[in-house]
Amino acid sequence: MKRFVWIWLFIGALVQPCSKTGLYVLFRANQTYIASHLCEKRHVPGATCQGKCYLKKQLAKDSASKQRHPRTLAPTPDLSLPASFLIAIPAPGLTAATCLAGYLNRPAFSPQRSIFHPPPEQA
């Protein structure tokens, strides 16, 4: 089920920028229905519109919705640090040897000893 949802989200993300192409493809697929039922000039004798007025109206509606909701990037906050934070102030009596002593004097940890061990012997 998760895979199905992810596939639909992925397809939706890919198709979203192609709205005009999608409208045109849907128009071509349903052009006979649009021309006979949705066309504004379907009752006018001799009209050669064949549903193109409906397509023009849908494209205008799509561009109007894009103008109402333009894609703008949100302003990013300034995350830079002032120069005073970048200066390292050493503590008195702190040397590199004392900083590394805690790391160097630790007992070696081996996951082989803690995880992979023989089963206990039965008495």
Beta strands, then each sheet from edge to edge (+ up, - down):
end
